[in-house]
């Protein structure tokens, strides 16, 4: 399993990344989130971000941490999507 495309929150307490079994044409990547209580501590075990469907990857956070942007494959093309928390 590979972890790629990391994105860390501006306060350093959240880490988002893409996890995929292998990089192939049939890969089904998913975005995971790990948190920690302070920047001196390691991150807790990552959890899959719920509510995203299909082929999605490459997370990026807004400066305020309220929006998560990601790439989603729709048909044969990629588009940028956004979810709010």
Secondary structure, 3 states (H helix, E strand, C coil): CEEEEEEECCCCCEEEEEEECCCCCCCCCEEEEEECCCCCCCCCCCEECCCCCCEEEEEEECCCCCEEEEEEEECCEEEEEEEEC
